[in-house]
């Protein structure tokens, strides 16, 4: 792979700013006539992984031993708007695109807490769509070494980079779609959905107010779960106002779909992965929480998305 391509791919995640906010955002005034942003496709939407210093290669080996896939060799980059240095690798796996980072310098605030990056046609136009849909723009559009980028933030605190590179080739189709997991307080759900669905052009496929709390490590309780399909990928909202989430729930940002959970767990354990919770069997799937070398926590499940 040419160095220019490596730089381009490594830049996917680094303009993202996901701020874990506790405040409540106001619902958009009117989004009835907002046209959705124009996506490139789910294979262009990356989960961002920040690993413990010195653990990037361990994480890559563990992930690919569990799920398969390929990656570019980790290289050092300056890919934030402010001075910084990180070892970065883009990982193409059948279950989702990952952008993995091991910072060699302190991480410029508020980088390091972002969840996703959405590939869009024309980030400047997409920013206007986001604002019309009730989102804010923590980082206005700017031109980096490989393309145009910005950051948008939805009510409830969930944020994403929007980006378009000069070269958008080289992103392979996925075998299964990941599920972006958005943890919210109950009082922000309506505003988040109104904004997020307008921006993405998505739709709600299920809205369960009394979902099985065992899915989030709290059997015998219930929580609010909303599942959505969007051109940017599947998204699930998990909401409660009953207090802190049971560890490790809330530390995960993405759920990964596999055909056989038991086989995946066996592969994961053989590749140095720790099972933090589960497996737990709910009405429509079985799921487990895993922690990979370097500290990345992920939800992994079988079953359908409905």
N, C-alpha and C positions, 0 to 999 in steps of 0.2 A: 504493500500500500504506500502511495506517495506521501511524503511528509505533509504536503498541503492538504491531502484528504484527511490525514490523522488530525491535523489542527482543526479542520472544519468539523469533524465528528466530535472532537473533544469539546467544542464550544457549545454543544447542544444545551447542556444543563446549567452553564455557569452564570447566565444572566438572570436565572430564576431567583425570586425572592419569595419564599413562602414564610410568612410571619405567623407564628402561633399566637393569635390574638384572643384575648378573653372578652374584649369589648363587643357590644352589639352594634351591628351596622343597620342603617335604616333601609327599608325596602325601597326599590326604585319607584319613582313617582308614576311613570307610565312606560311600559315596554311593549305595548301591543303591536307597534309597527317597526320594531327593531329587527333587522335582518341579521341572521347568524353570521359569525366569522366563518371564513372559508378555510377548511383544514386540508392538509396534505394527505392524511390518513393515519390510522392508529399505529402503524409501524414507525411513525415519526415522533411519537409521544413517549418521552423517556421518563423513567423513574430515576431519581437522583440518590446516589448512595455515597455517604461520607464515611470512610473507614478510619479506624484507629491508625495513628501514624505507624508506618512500617508494615501494615497488614494488607496492602492492596493486592499483592500477588497471591497471598493466602486466600483472600476473598474470591478472586477470579478463579483459582483452581477449584475451590470448594463449590462455587456456583455452577461452573461448567461440568464438574463431576456429577452434580445433582440433576441439572436440567439440559446439559449440552449447550452448544452454541460456539461462537467465536468471539475474539476480541482483538483490538489493536494493542500492540505492545505499549505498556505505560510509558509516558514521556512527560517531561516537565513543560508547563505552559503558564503564560500570563494571560488569563482569560476572564478576569473580572474588570469592571471599569476602574477600580482602584488598584494600587500596587499589591501584588500577591504572587505566589508561586505554588503550583500544585502538580503532583503527579496525577495524570488522568488517563483513563481508558474507557472507550466506548465498547459495550458488550452487546452483541446481537445474539439473543437466545430465543428459542422457539416460544417461550412464554412471555416475552416482553423485552423491550429495549431498556438498557441500563446505562447510565453515565456514572462512573465510579471515580472517586477522588480521594487522594491522600495529600493533604496540604502540608507543604514544607515551611510555610510561614503562618502566622496567625490568620485565621479566616476573617476577611473583612465583613463586618456586620452590615446587613443581616444574612449574608450568605451562610449556608450550612443547614438551614432549616427548610429549604424548598422541597417540594414533593415532585413536581412535574414540569415539563416543558412542552408546549403545544406548537407544532409546526403549522404556520398559517401563511396564506397568500396575503402579502402586504400588511406587515405589522402596524403601519400607521393607520390604515383603515380599521384593522382589528381593534386598536386602542379606542377608536371612536365608538365602535360597536360595544365594547366593554363599558365605556362610560355611559352610553345610552341605556345599557342594561343594568345600571346601578352599581357597577364595580368601580374601584378607584385605581389609580395608576401610580404606584410607588416609584417606578422608574420609567420616565418618558422614553419614547423610541430613540435609540442611539445606534450608530453604525460601528460595529466592531471589526476585527480583522477579517471575518468571513461572512458577515451578513448584517442584517438589521434586526434589532431585538428591542423588547420592552418587557415590563412586568405589570400584570394586572392582579388586583386583589378583590375577591368576592366578599359579600357580607358574611360574617362569621369568622373571617380570617384566613380562608383558604386562598392561596395565591399561586400563580403560574407564570412562567416565562411564556411569551409568544415570540416566535422567531422565524426568520426566513434566511437561509444561507444563499450565497451566490451559486453554490453547487448543491442541489438537493438530491443527487443520485446516491446510490449505495446503501439504501435502507431496505432490508429484506422483509418480506411478508412474515407474519406470525402464524404459528400453529394454533395457539389459543390466545384469547384476549385477556390481558390483565384487568383487574378491577382497582381503580383508584379509590382509596378508602378515606373518607372525609369525616372526621370526628367533630361534632358540633354540640353546643348547648341547645336545648329544645327551643329556646326563644329566638334562635337565629335561623331555624330551618326554613321557614316560609320565605324569608328574604333571600337566603342563599339559593333556594330552588328557582325563584323567579328570575334572579340574575344569571345563574349558571345555565339554566335551560335556554334562556334567550341568547346568550353568547354562543353556546355550543350547538344550538339547534337540536338538542336532545329531547327525549321524552321519558316520562316516568312509566316503568313497567310494573312496579309493585310498590305499595306504600302500606307498611304494616306497623300499626301503632303499638302492638304488644308482641313484638318478636321475642323469641326465646332467649333469655339472658344468658343461657349456657354458651351461646355463640360468642359472647364477649367475656367469658370467664366468670359469670355471675348466675349460675343455675338457680332457679326458683324466683328469678326476677324477670322483668320485661324491659325492653327498650324500643325506641322508634327507629325503624330501618326503611330506607327508601332506596330502591334500585333504579338506575337510569341507563339507557343506552344513548350514546352520542356519537357523532362522527369522529370525535376525539378519543373514543374508547369508553368502556363501561365504567360506571361510577356508582359507588354505594355510600350513602350517608348513614352514619350511626350517631344517634342523638339521645341525650338524657339530661335531666336536670337533677339527678339524684346524688351527685357528688363525683368523686374521682373515679376514673376508670380503673378496673382491676389490672394490675401489671401482668403481662406486657401489653395489654390492649391500649391503644392510643399511641404506642411507640411505632406501630407499623404504618406504612403509607400506601402499600399496594398489596393486593391479594393475587395469587397466581393459580391458574386453573391447570390441573393435571388429570390424565385419564385414570390413573390408579394411585390413590393416596398412599396406600401401604407400601407399594414399590418405591415411591418417591421418598418416603420417610427412611426406608432402608438405605437408599442411595445417599441421602443427606447425612445420615449418621456415619456412614462409611467415609464421608468426605469432611468430617470434622464439624458437622452442624449439631447444635444443641436444640432439643425440643423443649420449648419453654412452657407450652400449654397444649393440652389435647393429646391425641385426636379426640374431637367431640363430634358426635353424630346428631345433626338436627333434622328437621323434616325433609329438607331437600338436598342436603350435602353433608359431607364430613370435612372437618377442617382442623388445622393444627397451626400453632405459632412456632416459627423456627428462628434461631439466631445463628447467623453465619460468622465465620472468622472475620474479625474486624468490626463486629458489633452490629451489623445490619440485621434488623428484625423484619420478617415477612410473614404474612398469612398465606397458607397454601391449602387448597381445597380441591375436591372433585365435585361432580354434580353440575346442574344447569344454573344458568343465570336467569332467574325469572321472579 
